[in-house]
Amino acid sequence: MPPILITGAGRRVGLYLADTLRADGYPILAHHRSPSAALEQRAGHDFVLLSADLETEQGALRLAEAVCRHTTSLRAIIHNASVFETTQRNPHEAAAQAQRFFGLHVLAPYLLNEALRPLLKKCPEVPADILHITDISVHRPEPCYDLYCASKAGLANLTRSYAQRFAPHIKVNMIAPGPILFPDGFPGEERNRILARTPLAMEGGPQAIYLAVRYLLDNAFVTGTELRVDGGQSIVP
């Protein structure tokens, strides 16, 4: 079976996806930015570790080259790598943030999709898959996270473009999470505010993203769509 490339697989949701999809029988190419003991323990013939800084053009291209050295075909790419921060008020610091956000959330997926398209087209599973993890804030941007939200909106736009351009051999979809797993140290007051306007009133947990991934991998007739995994947050006025 061809492997699945998962970016940002070193921790949190990305690591959970790598573990569960490996348990489903898929070999995993696990991208990470920096090594960890948890990843090293998982390394093996069906769980290959690939290190790269996807905030830079050079890092994304190096990752593509590394993938090509390890496999001649891919079942899927899951673009999970992300950075979530409030926008700095200092213009120079905000400019640096914008470069990081757009490098990681827009340019890296673009470069990887282009470079690895031939490997996806060789997949015996027809069609193969590209999954972009966006954010429900694409539809309701938070002012204090405006640069983050704008970069995720760019990734959503790429999804629709690629779904048309890569058809019929490759499906391209996006998963838009809501409050799945709050970062460590996230302010309790802000957490309560977010859950108060989430109809299901809880964090979704990484399994909710895994189930969305499985649906999109298993359904051969879905492309160019957004699967909202947000506890109903997007329907609240």
Secondary structure, 3 states (H helix, E strand, C coil): CCCEEECCCCCHHHHHHHHHHHHCCCCEEEEECCCCHHHHHHCECCEEEEECCCCCHHHHHHHHHHHHHHCCCCCEEEECCCCCCCCCCCHHHHHHHHHHHHHHHHHHHHHHHHHHHHHHHCCCCCCEEEEEECCHHHCCCCHHHHHHHHHHHHHHHHHHHHHHHCCCCEEEEEEEECCCCCCCCCCHHHHHHHHHCCCCCCCCCHHHHHHHHHHHHHCCCCCCCEEEECCCHHHCC
